[in-house]
Amino acid sequence: MPDQAVFRVDVTRGGLRVDVAGLMAALADLPKAAPVVVMIHGYRFAPGAAGGNCPHGHIFSMQPPAQDWTAISWPRHLGLSSGRALAVGFGWPARGGFRGACVRARRAGRALAELAALIQSLDPGRAFDVVAHSLGARVALTALPYGEAGDFRRMILLAAAEVRRPALRAMQSAAGRAVQVINVTTRENDLFDFLVEWLGSAGLDTAIGQGLRQPPANWLDVQLDQAASVAALARLGHDLPGLPARISHWSPYLRPGAMGLYRAILDGSLSVEALRAALPERRDPRWSRLLAGWRWPLAGRMQRV
């Protein structure tokens, strides 16, 4: 098992590749109340890719490469060790042209649903959570219509590269009606949202980075770079120090304090209901960060441990 803490699962041309015997052993060693937490990367990564582009040696690693400022250890920052959870690094082929990666994200979503079903068959009732960045959020949402109610407990989506219509359809499925989705957005990501809209839906739909107009009760939009949201989170005990960037696709996991927030959501010490009650209802308008005064992007070294 890579890093002695992260269980590796990959999507290949042949479908889901998982060591079932190893998974059974990992689940048997896991305390009953501990969840499985699946981490899903976004664009430009692929299992086995060279040049620092394999997610298992990058954000899924307990010891990511120090020379890459975007490489922080997701499992370490999320506290997925010492029996608290089974950390699963879910790799899928997200390299090449963006449109092709969008298509492969849909296929990877079916594989994610297959993994959720496998875990339920091996360990019925085991909580199954997802943390996904960028196109990984498309993978996560695509899985919902292929799953059963209860297959997924929580999904934390970071700067999601997905648009509203398929997201809403996914939430209307049996698994979608049962899952809790925390959709983490920032105005720093507005340029990337614009590109997703035009490259992924020919400009005919709006990115969920702009939130949902009429979200279901089990969906919560969290704008991470909004002053009112930052103040509310601080009152809940989750400080997000530092100034937002003008443009950043990675700040939802690089900003100091952000991963601690997600860790609290995953372990239940911060309930989604308390988070919803504390946050403002309105979001900052689109392009407000880009049009504001320049702030240099946050460096990964601010968060590295």
ZIDABEL-V914864 format. One line per field, one symbol per residue. phi: phi as a letter, one per 40 degrees, with the letter a starting at -180 (. if undefined). psi: psi as a letter, one per 30 degrees, with the letter a starting at -180 (. if undefined). Layout:
phi=???
psi=???
//
This chain:
phi=.dgfabccbbbbdchcbacccccdccccccdcccccbcbbcbcgcadgccggbcccbbccccbccccbcccbcdccccgcafgcaccbcbcacbbgccccccccccccccccccccccccccadgccbbbbbbfccccdccccdccbbdgcbcbbbbbfccabccccccccccdcccccbbbccbacccdccdcccccccafgcabccccgbcbccccbbcbccbcdcccccccccgbcbcgccccbacbdcbccdgccccccccccgcbccccccccccccbccdgcccccccbcdcccccbcb
psi=kkggfkkkklkaffakjkjeeeeeeeeefkkefklkjkkklbkflkkfklhggkffgcffkfilkffjffjljeeeffhilhgfljkkjjkljglakeeeeeefeeefeeeeeeeeeeeeeeikfkkjlkkkkbffeeeeeffeffllkfekekkjkjhkilleeeeeeeffleeefflkkjjjllffgeeeeeeeeeffgggflkkffglkeiklfgkkkjjfgkeeeeeeeeffgjkillkllekkffffffkkfeeeeeeeeefffjleeeeefflleklklkgeeefllkkkkkkffffk.
//
